[in-house]
């Protein structure tokens, strides 16, 4: 028995959802790195904490935006 193990192509909606996840992941990671840089290299630690608070907000927004829509039934 030979099974075809190739993955099925993604639909347009799945591809957009995946791209949205990547955008928010990149934004959250950039925010984290900026926050760490400000903390160790900058003089204003309050700004570093403020920027660090963006990370969970960006990840939560990404989860909300990239979540599959519920069927109205």
C-alpha positions as CSV (number, residue, x, y, z in Angstrom):
1,X,0.0,0.0,0.0
2,X,1.5,3.3,-1.1
3,X,0.2,6.4,0.6
4,X,0.7,9.9,-0.8
5,X,2.4,11.8,2.1
6,X,2.5,15.1,0.4
7,X,0.7,17.9,2.3
8,X,-2.3,19.5,0.7
9,X,-1.9,23.0,-0.5
10,X,-3.1,25.8,1.8
11,X,-6.3,27.7,0.9
12,X,-6.1,31.5,0.5
13,X,-7.7,32.0,4.0
14,X,-5.2,29.6,5.6
15,X,-2.3,31.3,3.9
16,X,-3.5,34.7,5.1
17,X,-4.0,33.5,8.6
18,X,-0.5,32.0,8.6
19,X,1.0,35.3,7.3
20,X,-0.9,37.3,10.0
21,X,0.6,35.0,12.6
22,X,4.1,35.6,11.3
23,X,3.6,39.4,11.2
24,X,2.4,39.5,14.8
25,X,5.1,37.1,15.9
26,X,7.8,39.3,14.2
27,X,6.3,42.4,15.8
28,X,6.3,40.9,19.3
29,X,9.8,39.6,18.9
30,X,11.0,43.0,17.6
31,X,9.3,44.7,20.6
32,X,11.0,42.3,23.0
33,X,14.4,43.0,21.5
34,X,13.8,46.7,21.5
35,X,12.8,46.6,25.1
36,X,15.9,44.6,26.1
37,X,18.1,47.0,24.2
38,X,16.5,50.0,25.9
39,X,16.8,48.4,29.3
40,X,20.5,47.6,29.0
41,X,21.7,50.4,26.6
42,X,19.4,53.3,27.4
43,X,19.1,55.5,30.4
44,X,15.3,55.5,30.5
45,X,14.1,52.2,32.0
46,X,10.5,53.3,32.1
47,X,10.4,53.4,28.3
48,X,11.9,49.9,28.2
49,X,9.2,48.6,30.5
50,X,6.5,50.4,28.4
51,X,7.9,48.8,25.2
52,X,8.1,45.5,26.9
53,X,4.4,45.6,27.7
54,X,3.7,45.7,24.0
55,X,4.8,42.0,23.7
56,X,1.8,40.3,25.3
57,X,-0.5,42.8,23.7
58,X,0.8,42.1,20.2
59,X,0.7,38.3,20.8
60,X,-2.9,38.6,22.1
61,X,-4.0,40.7,19.1
62,X,-2.3,38.3,16.8
63,X,-4.2,35.4,18.4
64,X,-7.4,37.3,18.0
65,X,-6.8,38.3,14.4
66,X,-5.4,35.0,13.2
67,X,-8.0,32.8,15.0
68,X,-10.4,30.9,12.7
69,X,-13.8,32.4,12.3
70,X,-16.7,30.7,14.0
71,X,-19.5,29.5,11.8
72,X,-22.7,31.3,12.4
73,X,-25.2,28.5,13.1
